[in-house]
Amino acid sequence: MTIDFDKIFHSGEAAKDKFLSRLFGLFSEEVVRYWCSCLQAPYEDLGRPTVYAPGEARGHTLDFTLRHRKTGKIFVAEMKCELEFQNYRYLRLTGAWQLEHHRNTAFLKFLHLAKHPESYKVKVRGHEVHVDGAVLIWGSITPEGQRTVIEKYGFADVLSVEMMLNDLRIWRPAVWSKRVTQLRQWSNELFDSFM
């Protein structure tokens, strides 16, 4: 069975979808980290990057630093997983317009870095690293959405959390299975305590 975010988070029951989206948001970044820890994944995660513009003393910390396992190239990565937000408008990436509502300084810096990585200093765990560009991670993507976003913003790649979950389901790493079991147990314990 393939994981399909439309079926999980767009059920037609708005209250359920809002709850599940918020619950998933509590651990969605972990999906990327567990996926990257698998040798089958094309990227490994080096940690959270802090990106500095010229002359900046305090940078902005983003979500991931991904190193491509085959090429060795390093990319700053940011994840946007807005599943139920604004009536599911951003659930599946279908076009470049979906990035336009992100106007905070950190995300704008991330967008600029995608085309101009040489303009920024990047540190991971206190050490400066050379980055080759940026990778966007979205909840779910379409081929058209992936293509238009890469063309407009210059990303090296656009990945989806949905695809990562499907990979994890196929690869079945023990650490991921253990983590899902733990999250399920904690959630059940919480709800069982209300009965």
Buried (B, 14 or more C-beta within 10 A) or exposed (E): EEBEBEEBBBEEEEEEBBEBBEEBEEEBBEBBBBBBEBEEBBBBBBBBBBBBBEEEEEBBEBBBBBBBEEEEBBBBBBBBBBBBBEEBEBBBBBBBEBBEEBEEEBBEBBBBBBEEBEEBBBBBEEEEBEBBBBBBBBBBBBEEBBBBBBEBBBBBBBBBBBBBBBBBEEBEBEEBEEBBEEBEEEEEEEEEEEE
